[in-house]
Amino acid sequence: MIDIQAIGQRIKSYRENAKLTQDNLAQKLNVSRQSVSKWEKGGSLPDIDRLVTMSELFDISLDKLILGKDKNVQKVVLEKSPSTQS
């Protein structure tokens, strides 16, 4: 289940890290400042187009914005191959 409150908190955190006011973000997304405030308080969710734009603006994945983690990131483990003896 999607946690609307948590998404709102992440939007606020990423917005603040990007040094944007609610009004700045609203202008970039073509919405009102009140819409941004409502998202951040968990009153509603942005539509998918705006979520995509925010993920690009904040340089994060949609998974990170919506779920709080990158689900598709896999850990890569490099192993040394045993040296061959001649």
Beta strands, then each sheet from edge to edge (+ up, - down):
end
